[in-house]
């Protein structure tokens, strides 16, 4: 039997991807380890290596196909001695063998006829099926995989359709009929089942006249950002701590070091902020944690994520074990990570996980802001613009360069006093950069 080449899960959070490019064609010989395709996730474009050797018998998913679910067959590989005649049965498998196709239909033979509607508040016997309406069983929507795929591509709201399949199941014909007759569109952009962010409680379209706006569908990155940030704000009890840091000494140190640095090295204030954050986390290790439900994961290193703005979104590549690295190495790594992030060439291990994040909007003139925690981390530092402000020293009014930073903390993992200790440790390093050498 031909070997099925499946859409790979290139990261723990990946649910679907785009088949950006095939690097082989039907009939080509491939060996284990050969690069056969480029897969685009919401964060990066990655090369896909063949796990087996043989000959590409049939390509099932064409270049440019979006929202391809993981573990979906994308090609068939012929082993030694096999010819194209063995592809006849295998080629039809992807359409008929979807993960959810059999689960709902395995029960009809033994299920009792749908019960009459019960009185409001009347208890139901345990195990009694819930009555279905428009393909729903309770809150669950019954639809064939093909119907779901067409509905996702066309933006059809499946919950508005009446299914004509077994037990009210929505099938392909129902979706096609709805498209011909006109059908309510989804509030969110088209997305595969389970991958879209929750839509707004009130559809904003109802407030605007048709033609007064342009509807721009969300791409994979923006859908992922929307889903994860909504989840973070719903699940993580955020609280915020704000402090002012004088950065005159950092500015002096940066100027001197850049004058003496080897060619190609140019330190930024952000490099100092990264190192100061890493050392603060090592000084206050109880704050270098992730909340895991029944435990706290206490990280051995300060892996610092740096928010990098991309077209249509952002990503947080990670400087691993930043507490062990000098300013020049941090600067070099950040530049490399940012360049590859913008080219979507990062590996998942370079932007997933981490123990802490920094979001710096100072270069945009933002004085102060709060940031949303990036799960599975428990804290993020929002950095504002450094500017000259009036300060009081020894009863005298003086001018100093001041930067406001705000720490967002997960209250399940970091209590207020602990967060304050972390922020005070950070200020100690950033105001006296020579202490970073101790």
VENZI-V379980 format. One record per backbone hydrogen bond with DSSP energy under -1.0 kcal/mol. NH is the residue of the N-H (numbers start at 1). CO is the residue of the C=O. E is the energy in kcal/mol with one decimal. If there is no record, write none. Layout:
NH:CO:E / NH:CO:E
This chain:
3:77:-2.9 / 5:75:-3.0 / 7:72:-2.3 / 14:11:-1.1 / 17:68:-1.9 / 18:40:-2.9 / 19:65:-2.3 / 20:18:-1.6 / 20:38:-1.1 / 21:38:-1.6 / 23:36:-2.9 / 27:56:-3.5 / 28:25:-2.2 / 30:54:-2.9 / 33:50:-3.1 / 34:31:-2.5 / 36:48:-2.8 / 37:48:-1.1 / 38:21:-2.6 / 39:46:-3.2 / 40:18:-3.1 / 41:44:-3.3 / 45:344:-4.1 / 46:39:-3.3 / 48:37:-2.9 / 50:34:-2.9 / 54:30:-2.2 / 55:78:-2.5 / 56:28:-2.8 / 57:76:-2.4 / 58:76:-1.4 / 60:74:-1.9 / 61:74:-1.9 / 64:19:-3.3 / 65:62:-1.7 / 68:17:-2.9 / 70:15:-1.8 / 71:7:-3.2 / 72:69:-1.5 / 74:5:-3.5 / 75:5:-1.3 / 76:58:-2.8 / 77:3:-3.1 / 78:55:-3.5 / 82:79:-2.2 / 86:83:-2.0 / 87:84:-1.9 / 91:87:-3.0 / 93:90:-1.2 / 96:92:-1.1 / 97:93:-2.4 / 101:98:-1.6 / 110:107:-1.4 / 111:107:-1.3 / 122:119:-2.3 / 128:125:-2.0 / 136:133:-1.3 / 137:140:-2.7 / 138:131:-1.0 / 140:137:-1.9 / 142:135:-4.4 / 144:170:-2.6 / 148:144:-2.6 / 149:145:-2.3 / 150:146:-2.5 / 151:147:-2.6 / 152:148:-2.5 / 153:149:-2.2 / 154:150:-2.4 / 155:151:-1.2 / 156:151:-2.2 / 157:184:-1.7 / 160:157:-1.7 / 161:158:-1.9 / 165:169:-2.6 / 168:165:-1.6 / 169:166:-1.3 / 170:142:-2.2 / 175:171:-1.5 / 176:172:-2.5 / 177:173:-2.3 / 178:174:-2.0 / 179:175:-2.2 / 180:176:-1.7 / 181:177:-2.2 / 182:178:-1.7 / 186:155:-2.2 / 195:192:-2.4 / 206:203:-1.4 / 207:204:-1.7 / 208:205:-1.5 / 212:209:-2.0 / 223:219:-2.4 / 224:220:-2.3 / 225:221:-2.7 / 226:222:-2.6 / 227:223:-2.5 / 228:224:-2.8 / 229:225:-2.6 / 230:226:-1.9 / 231:227:-2.1 / 232:228:-2.5 / 233:229:-2.4 / 234:230:-1.7 / 235:231:-2.6 / 236:232:-2.5 / 238:236:-1.4 / 239:409:-1.3 / 241:407:-2.1 / 243:405:-2.5 / 245:403:-2.9 / 247:401:-2.7 / 251:247:-2.4 / 252:248:-2.1 / 253:249:-2.7 / 254:250:-2.8 / 255:251:-2.0 / 256:252:-2.3 / 257:253:-2.7 / 258:254:-2.4 / 259:255:-1.5 / 260:256:-1.3 / 261:257:-1.2 / 265:262:-1.9 / 272:268:-1.1 / 273:269:-2.0 / 274:270:-2.3 / 275:271:-2.1 / 276:272:-2.8 / 277:273:-2.3 / 278:274:-2.3 / 279:275:-2.5 / 280:276:-2.1 / 281:277:-2.1 / 282:278:-1.7 / 283:279:-2.0 / 284:280:-2.2 / 287:284:-2.0 / 288:285:-1.3 / 289:287:-1.4 / 290:297:-1.3 / 292:295:-2.8 / 294:292:-2.0 / 297:290:-3.0 / 299:288:-2.3 / 303:301:-1.0 / 304:319:-2.0 / 305:356:-3.4 / 306:317:-2.8 / 307:358:-2.4 / 308:315:-3.3 / 310:313:-2.9 / 313:310:-1.8 / 315:308:-2.0 / 318:350:-2.8 / 319:304:-3.1 / 322:302:-2.3 / 324:321:-2.0 / 325:322:-1.4 / 330:326:-2.4 / 331:327:-2.7 / 332:328:-2.3 / 333:329:-2.5 / 334:330:-2.6 / 335:331:-2.0 / 336:332:-2.1 / 337:333:-3.0 / 338:334:-2.6 / 339:335:-2.2 / 340:336:-2.3 / 341:337:-2.2 / 342:338:-2.1 / 343:339:-1.1 / 344:341:-1.3 / 345:340:-3.4 / 350:347:-2.1 / 351:348:-1.5 / 352:348:-1.8 / 355:303:-2.7 / 356:303:-1.3 / 358:305:-2.5 / 359:381:-2.8 / 361:383:-2.0 / 364:361:-1.5 / 365:362:-2.0 / 366:361:-1.6 / 377:374:-2.1 / 380:408:-1.8 / 381:357:-2.6 / 382:406:-3.2 / 383:359:-2.8 / 384:404:-2.4 / 385:366:-2.6 / 387:402:-2.3 / 389:400:-3.1 / 391:398:-3.3 / 393:396:-3.1 / 396:393:-1.7 / 398:391:-3.5 / 400:389:-2.5 / 402:387:-3.3 / 403:245:-3.0 / 405:243:-2.6 / 406:382:-2.4 / 407:241:-3.4 / 408:380:-2.8 / 409:239:-2.6 / 410:378:-2.4 / 411:237:-2.5 / 413:410:-1.8 / 414:410:-2.9 / 419:415:-2.6 / 420:416:-2.3 / 421:417:-1.9 / 422:418:-2.0 / 423:419:-2.2 / 424:420:-2.3 / 425:421:-2.3 / 426:422:-2.2 / 427:423:-2.3 / 428:424:-2.1 / 429:425:-1.7 / 430:426:-2.5 / 431:427:-2.5 / 432:428:-1.1 / 435:432:-2.5 / 436:433:-1.7 / 437:434:-1.7 / 438:435:-1.1
